């Protein structure tokens, strides 16, 4: 399973989103810190979930990181999050 698929699976299980998009942007960061030839280092996640309705922006980010878990987050160099209810 790719890292993108793992991110999507974990976030879908945790938040039952109405929309989810996980984009591997690693190639856009060639030559930058954290870039790996095999990719799967830089991601952009767009997630829409009712669970975010009463959360602040920081609470949403914390909830996503908790759902992904320390092991998975530790394998990712950069994670851009676009989160809304």
N, CA, C and O atoms as a GROMACS GRO file, in nm:
protein
  340
    1UNK      N    1   0.085  -0.117   0.000
    1UNK     CA    2   0.000   0.000   0.000
    1UNK      C    3   0.090   0.124   0.000
    1UNK      O    4   0.185   0.133   0.078
    2UNK      N    5   0.060   0.218  -0.086
    2UNK     CA    6   0.138   0.341  -0.092
    2UNK      C    7   0.107   0.428   0.031
    2UNK      O    8   0.007   0.408   0.099
    3UNK      N    9   0.194   0.524   0.056
    3UNK     CA   10   0.172   0.616   0.167
    3UNK      C   11   0.043   0.695   0.144
    3UNK      O   12  -0.034   0.715   0.237
    4UNK      N   13   0.020   0.740   0.021
    4UNK     CA   14  -0.104   0.814  -0.011
    4UNK      C   15  -0.227   0.730   0.020
    4UNK      O   16  -0.325   0.780   0.076
    5UNK      N   17  -0.223   0.603  -0.017
    5UNK     CA   18  -0.336   0.513   0.011
    5UNK      C   19  -0.354   0.494   0.161
    5UNK      O   20  -0.467   0.488   0.210
    6UNK      N   21  -0.244   0.483   0.232
    6UNK     CA   22  -0.251   0.466   0.377
    6UNK      C   23  -0.310   0.591   0.444
    6UNK      O   24  -0.392   0.580   0.535
    7UNK      N   25  -0.269   0.709   0.398
    7UNK     CA   26  -0.324   0.834   0.450
    7UNK      C   27  -0.475   0.838   0.425
    7UNK      O   28  -0.552   0.868   0.516
    8UNK      N   29  -0.516   0.809   0.303
    8UNK     CA   30  -0.658   0.813   0.269
    8UNK      C   31  -0.738   0.713   0.351
    8UNK      O   32  -0.846   0.746   0.400
    9UNK      N   33  -0.687   0.593   0.368
    9UNK     CA   34  -0.758   0.490   0.445
    9UNK      C   35  -0.776   0.534   0.590
    9UNK      O   36  -0.886   0.524   0.645
   10UNK      N   37  -0.668   0.581   0.652
   10UNK     CA   38  -0.676   0.619   0.793
   10UNK      C   39  -0.770   0.738   0.814
   10UNK      O   40  -0.847   0.740   0.910
   11UNK      N   41  -0.763   0.836   0.725
   11UNK     CA   42  -0.849   0.954   0.741
   11UNK      C   43  -0.995   0.923   0.711
   11UNK      O   44  -1.084   0.980   0.773
   12UNK      N   45  -1.019   0.834   0.618
   12UNK     CA   46  -1.156   0.792   0.588
   12UNK      C   47  -1.216   0.718   0.708
   12UNK      O   48  -1.331   0.742   0.745
   13UNK      N   49  -1.138   0.629   0.767
   13UNK     CA   50  -1.185   0.556   0.886
   13UNK      C   51  -1.211   0.649   1.003
   13UNK      O   52  -1.308   0.630   1.076
   14UNK      N   53  -1.127   0.749   1.021
   14UNK     CA   54  -1.139   0.837   1.137
   14UNK      C   55  -1.248   0.942   1.123
   14UNK      O   56  -1.312   0.978   1.222
   15UNK      N   57  -1.271   0.992   1.000
   15UNK     CA   58  -1.358   1.109   0.985
   15UNK      C   59  -1.479   1.089   0.893
   15UNK      O   60  -1.563   1.179   0.886
   16UNK      N   61  -1.492   0.978   0.824
   16UNK     CA   62  -1.602   0.956   0.729
   16UNK      C   63  -1.627   1.082   0.646
   16UNK      O   64  -1.737   1.138   0.649
   17UNK      N   65  -1.526   1.126   0.572
   17UNK     CA   66  -1.537   1.254   0.502
   17UNK      C   67  -1.636   1.254   0.387
   17UNK      O   68  -1.664   1.150   0.327
   18UNK      N   69  -1.690   1.372   0.358
   18UNK     CA   70  -1.775   1.388   0.240
   18UNK      C   71  -1.686   1.404   0.116
   18UNK      O   72  -1.728   1.374   0.004
   19UNK      N   73  -1.564   1.452   0.136
   19UNK     CA   74  -1.465   1.465   0.029
   19UNK      C   75  -1.327   1.437   0.086
   19UNK      O   76  -1.295   1.477   0.198
   20UNK      N   77  -1.246   1.367   0.008
   20UNK     CA   78  -1.105   1.348   0.046
   20UNK      C   79  -1.022   1.338  -0.080
   20UNK      O   80  -1.059   1.271  -0.176
   21UNK      N   81  -0.910   1.406  -0.077
   21UNK     CA   82  -0.815   1.403  -0.188
   21UNK      C   83  -0.675   1.405  -0.127
   21UNK      O   84  -0.642   1.495  -0.050
   22UNK      N   85  -0.595   1.307  -0.162
   22UNK     CA   86  -0.457   1.298  -0.114
   22UNK      C   87  -0.367   1.305  -0.237
   22UNK      O   88  -0.372   1.217  -0.324
   23UNK      N   89  -0.285   1.408  -0.244
   23UNK     CA   90  -0.199   1.431  -0.360
   23UNK      C   91  -0.053   1.418  -0.318
   23UNK      O   92  -0.008   1.485  -0.225
   24UNK      N   93   0.020   1.332  -0.387
   24UNK     CA   94   0.164   1.318  -0.364
   24UNK      C   95   0.233   1.429  -0.444
   24UNK      O   96   0.240   1.421  -0.567
   25UNK      N   97   0.284   1.530  -0.376
   25UNK     CA   98   0.350   1.643  -0.440
   25UNK      C   99   0.502   1.632  -0.433
   25UNK      O  100   0.572   1.731  -0.452
   26UNK      N  101   0.552   1.512  -0.406
   26UNK     CA  102   0.695   1.493  -0.384
   26UNK      C  103   0.780   1.542  -0.500
   26UNK      O  104   0.883   1.605  -0.478
   27UNK      N  105   0.738   1.514  -0.621
   27UNK     CA  106   0.818   1.552  -0.738
   27UNK      C  107   0.835   1.704  -0.747
   27UNK      O  108   0.935   1.752  -0.801
   28UNK      N  109   0.740   1.779  -0.697
   28UNK     CA  110   0.750   1.926  -0.698
   28UNK      C  111   0.861   1.976  -0.606
   28UNK      O  112   0.898   2.093  -0.613
   29UNK      N  113   0.914   1.889  -0.522
   29UNK     CA  114   1.014   1.928  -0.422
   29UNK      C  115   1.152   1.868  -0.450
   29UNK      O  116   1.238   1.865  -0.362
   30UNK      N  117   1.172   1.821  -0.573
   30UNK     CA  118   1.301   1.765  -0.612
   30UNK      C  119   1.410   1.868  -0.581
   30UNK      O  120   1.400   1.985  -0.619
   31UNK      N  121   1.515   1.824  -0.512
   31UNK     CA  122   1.626   1.912  -0.478
   31UNK      C  123   1.607   1.986  -0.346
   31UNK      O  124   1.700   2.051  -0.299
   32UNK      N  125   1.490   1.975  -0.285
   32UNK     CA  126   1.464   2.042  -0.157
   32UNK      C  127   1.485   1.944  -0.043
   32UNK      O  128   1.496   1.823  -0.064
   33UNK      N  129   1.489   1.996   0.076
   33UNK     CA  130   1.505   1.914   0.195
   33UNK      C  131   1.393   1.811   0.204
   33UNK      O  132   1.277   1.841   0.178
   34UNK      N  133   1.429   1.691   0.242
   34UNK     CA  134   1.331   1.586   0.262
   34UNK      C  135   1.290   1.512   0.138
   34UNK      O  136   1.220   1.411   0.148
   35UNK      N  137   1.331   1.557   0.019
   35UNK     CA  138   1.295   1.489  -0.105
   35UNK      C  139   1.364   1.352  -0.109
   35UNK      O  140   1.480   1.340  -0.073
   36UNK      N  141   1.290   1.252  -0.154
   36UNK     CA  142   1.345   1.118  -0.174
   36UNK      C  143   1.317   1.075  -0.318
   36UNK      O  144   1.209   1.102  -0.370
   37UNK      N  145   1.411   1.010  -0.380
   37UNK     CA  146   1.396   0.964  -0.519
   37UNK      C  147   1.270   0.880  -0.537
   37UNK      O  148   1.203   0.890  -0.640
   38UNK      N  149   1.238   0.798  -0.439
   38UNK     CA  150   1.120   0.710  -0.450
   38UNK      C  151   0.988   0.786  -0.428
   38UNK      O  152   0.881   0.728  -0.442
   39UNK      N  153   0.998   0.913  -0.393
   39UNK     CA  154   0.877   0.993  -0.372
   39UNK      C  155   0.815   0.966  -0.236
   39UNK      O  156   0.883   0.925  -0.143
   40UNK      N  157   0.686   0.991  -0.226
   40UNK     CA  158   0.609   0.969  -0.104
   40UNK      C  159   0.668   1.041   0.017
   40UNK      O  160   0.678   0.984   0.126
   41UNK      N  161   0.707   1.167  -0.003
   41UNK     CA  162   0.764   1.245   0.106
   41UNK      C  163   0.686   1.374   0.133
   41UNK      O  164   0.687   1.424   0.246
   42UNK      N  165   0.618   1.427   0.032
   42UNK     CA  166   0.544   1.552   0.044
   42UNK      C  167   0.400   1.531  -0.004
   42UNK      O  168   0.377   1.485  -0.116
   43UNK      N  169   0.304   1.563   0.082
   43UNK     CA  170   0.164   1.539   0.048
   43UNK      C  171   0.079   1.663   0.074
   43UNK      O  172   0.108   1.745   0.161
   44UNK      N  173  -0.028   1.672  -0.004
   44UNK     CA  174  -0.131   1.773   0.017
   44UNK      C  175  -0.262   1.697   0.036
   44UNK      O  176  -0.299   1.615  -0.048
   45UNK      N  177  -0.331   1.723   0.146
   45UNK     CA  178  -0.457   1.656   0.177
   45UNK      C  179  -0.568   1.759   0.181
   45UNK      O  180  -0.560   1.859   0.254
   46UNK      N  181  -0.672   1.734   0.103
   46UNK     CA  182  -0.795   1.816   0.107
   46UNK      C  183  -0.903   1.726   0.166
   46UNK      O  184  -0.935   1.621   0.110
   47UNK      N  185  -0.959   1.767   0.279
   47UNK     CA  186  -1.053   1.682   0.352
   47UNK      C  187  -1.171   1.766   0.399
   47UNK      O  188  -1.153   1.870   0.462
   48UNK      N  189  -1.290   1.719   0.368
   48UNK     CA  190  -1.414   1.782   0.414
   48UNK      C  191  -1.488   1.679   0.499
   48UNK      O  192  -1.523   1.572   0.451
   49UNK      N  193  -1.511   1.714   0.625
   49UNK     CA  194  -1.576   1.620   0.716
   49UNK      C  195  -1.660   1.695   0.818
   49UNK      O  196  -1.614   1.793   0.877
   50UNK      N  197  -1.783   1.651   0.840
   50UNK     CA  198  -1.868   1.714   0.941
   50UNK      C  199  -1.805   1.717   1.080
   50UNK      O  200  -1.836   1.806   1.160
   51UNK      N  201  -1.718   1.623   1.109
   51UNK     CA  202  -1.653   1.617   1.241
   51UNK      C  203  -1.572   1.743   1.271
   51UNK      O  204  -1.544   1.772   1.387
   52UNK      N  205  -1.534   1.817   1.168
   52UNK     CA  206  -1.454   1.938   1.187
   52UNK      C  207  -1.538   2.061   1.220
   52UNK      O  208  -1.482   2.167   1.249
   53UNK      N  209  -1.669   2.050   1.218
   53UNK     CA  210  -1.758   2.166   1.232
   53UNK      C  211  -1.731   2.250   1.356
   53UNK      O  212  -1.730   2.373   1.349
   54UNK      N  213  -1.709   2.187   1.469
   54UNK     CA  214  -1.691   2.262   1.594
   54UNK      C  215  -1.545   2.271   1.638
   54UNK      O  216  -1.517   2.302   1.754
   55UNK      N  217  -1.452   2.244   1.546
   55UNK     CA  218  -1.310   2.246   1.580
   55UNK      C  219  -1.242   2.371   1.524
   55UNK      O  220  -1.277   2.419   1.416
   56UNK      N  221  -1.146   2.421   1.598
   56UNK     CA  222  -1.061   2.528   1.548
   56UNK      C  223  -0.966   2.469   1.443
   56UNK      O  224  -0.955   2.347   1.429
   57UNK      N  225  -0.900   2.556   1.371
   57UNK     CA  226  -0.804   2.511   1.270
   57UNK      C  227  -0.696   2.423   1.334
   57UNK      O  228  -0.661   2.318   1.279
   58UNK      N  229  -0.644   2.465   1.446
   58UNK     CA  230  -0.539   2.388   1.514
   58UNK      C  231  -0.592   2.254   1.561
   58UNK      O  232  -0.523   2.153   1.550
   59UNK      N  233  -0.714   2.251   1.614
   59UNK     CA  234  -0.774   2.125   1.658
   59UNK      C  235  -0.792   2.028   1.542
   59UNK      O  236  -0.773   1.908   1.558
   60UNK      N  237  -0.830   2.080   1.426
   60UNK     CA  238  -0.844   1.995   1.306
   60UNK      C  239  -0.711   1.933   1.269
   60UNK      O  240  -0.704   1.813   1.242
   61UNK      N  241  -0.606   2.014   1.268
   61UNK     CA  242  -0.473   1.962   1.234
   61UNK      C  243  -0.428   1.857   1.335
   61UNK      O  244  -0.374   1.753   1.297
   62UNK      N  245  -0.450   1.884   1.461
   62UNK     CA  246  -0.412   1.787   1.564
   62UNK      C  247  -0.490   1.656   1.548
   62UNK      O  248  -0.434   1.547   1.565
   63UNK      N  249  -0.618   1.667   1.516
   63UNK     CA  250  -0.700   1.547   1.498
   63UNK      C  251  -0.650   1.464   1.379
   63UNK      O  252  -0.647   1.342   1.386
   64UNK      N  253  -0.612   1.531   1.271
   64UNK     CA  254  -0.560   1.458   1.155
   64UNK      C  255  -0.429   1.389   1.190
   64UNK      O  256  -0.410   1.272   1.156
   65UNK      N  257  -0.340   1.460   1.256
   65UNK     CA  258  -0.212   1.398   1.294
   65UNK      C  259  -0.235   1.280   1.388
   65UNK      O  260  -0.167   1.178   1.375
   66UNK      N  261  -0.327   1.291   1.480
   66UNK     CA  262  -0.358   1.180   1.571
   66UNK      C  263  -0.414   1.062   1.494
   66UNK      O  264  -0.378   0.947   1.523
   67UNK      N  265  -0.501   1.087   1.398
   67UNK     CA  266  -0.560   0.979   1.318
   67UNK      C  267  -0.454   0.908   1.234
   67UNK      O  268  -0.461   0.787   1.215
   68UNK      N  269  -0.359   0.983   1.183
   68UNK     CA  270  -0.253   0.922   1.102
   68UNK      C  271  -0.156   0.842   1.189
   68UNK      O  272  -0.104   0.740   1.145
   69UNK      N  273  -0.132   0.889   1.309
   69UNK     CA  274  -0.041   0.819   1.400
   69UNK      C  275   0.103   0.864   1.381
   69UNK      O  276   0.143   0.906   1.273
   70UNK      N  277   0.180   0.854   1.488
   70UNK     CA  278   0.318   0.902   1.488
   70UNK      C  279   0.405   0.828   1.388
   70UNK      O  280   0.493   0.889   1.326
   71UNK      N  281   0.383   0.699   1.369
   71UNK     CA  282   0.467   0.622   1.278
   71UNK      C  283   0.451   0.671   1.135
   71UNK      O  284   0.551   0.691   1.065
   72UNK      N  285   0.328   0.691   1.090
   72UNK     CA  286   0.305   0.738   0.954
   72UNK      C  287   0.350   0.883   0.937
   72UNK      O  288   0.416   0.915   0.838
   73UNK      N  289   0.317   0.968   1.031
   73UNK     CA  290   0.358   1.108   1.023
   73UNK      C  291   0.511   1.118   1.020
   73UNK      O  292   0.566   1.205   0.953
   74UNK      N  293   0.579   1.030   1.090
   74UNK     CA  294   0.724   1.028   1.092
   74UNK      C  295   0.787   0.992   0.958
   74UNK      O  296   0.903   1.025   0.933
   75UNK      N  297   0.712   0.925   0.872
   75UNK     CA  298   0.762   0.887   0.739
   75UNK      C  299   0.738   0.995   0.635
   75UNK      O  300   0.787   0.984   0.522
   76UNK      N  301   0.664   1.099   0.670
   76UNK     CA  302   0.629   1.205   0.576
   76UNK      C  303   0.712   1.328   0.609
   76UNK      O  304   0.721   1.368   0.726
   77UNK      N  305   0.774   1.389   0.508
   77UNK     CA  306   0.853   1.509   0.533
   77UNK      C  307   0.763   1.632   0.544
   77UNK      O  308   0.785   1.717   0.631
   78UNK      N  309   0.661   1.642   0.457
   78UNK     CA  310   0.574   1.760   0.456
   78UNK      C  311   0.430   1.717   0.432
   78UNK      O  312   0.402   1.632   0.347
   79UNK      N  313   0.340   1.776   0.508
   79UNK     CA  314   0.198   1.744   0.497
   79UNK      C  315   0.120   1.874   0.501
   79UNK      O  316   0.104   1.936   0.607
   80UNK      N  317   0.069   1.916   0.384
   80UNK     CA  318  -0.014   2.036   0.375
   80UNK      C  319  -0.159   1.994   0.392
   80UNK      O  320  -0.205   1.901   0.325
   81UNK      N  321  -0.231   2.061   0.480
   81UNK     CA  322  -0.368   2.023   0.510
   81UNK      C  323  -0.466   2.134   0.476
   81UNK      O  324  -0.448   2.249   0.517
   82UNK      N  325  -0.570   2.099   0.401
   82UNK     CA  326  -0.683   2.188   0.368
   82UNK      C  327  -0.805   2.120   0.427
   82UNK      O  328  -0.860   2.028   0.366
   83UNK      N  329  -0.847   2.164   0.545
   83UNK     CA  330  -0.950   2.095   0.624
   83UNK      C  331  -1.070   2.186   0.646
   83UNK      O  332  -1.053   2.304   0.680
   84UNK      N  333  -1.190   2.132   0.627
   84UNK     CA  334  -1.313   2.209   0.651
   84UNK      C  335  -1.427   2.113   0.678
   84UNK      O  336  -1.421   1.995   0.643
   85UNK      N  337  -1.533   2.165   0.742
   85UNK     CA  338  -1.652   2.080   0.766
   85UNK      C  339  -1.721   2.041   0.636
   85UNK      O  340  -1.822   1.971   0.638
   0.00000   0.00000   0.00000
